[in-house]
Amino acid sequence: HEQLELFVEFVKSQGLDKYLKKKDWAGFARRYNGPGYAKRRYHKRLASAYEKYRKEEDKHK
């Protein structure tokens, strides 16, 4: 739990939360993971994880 809180604080302190709020996965990944983000498909992984958990959330509504 504490690790997640530290991550959230880091993301906010670096101004990266605005990319997450806009669901700009490439914008976030570029700034968080560096220039190799696309080769490692970090932006695609973020989008996929978001969709997975969004669908799970919708099931519980």
Buried (B, 14 or more C-beta within 10 A) or exposed (E): EEEEEEEEEEBEEEEBEEBBEEEBBBBBBBBBBEEEBEEEEBBBEBBEEEEEEEEEEEEEE
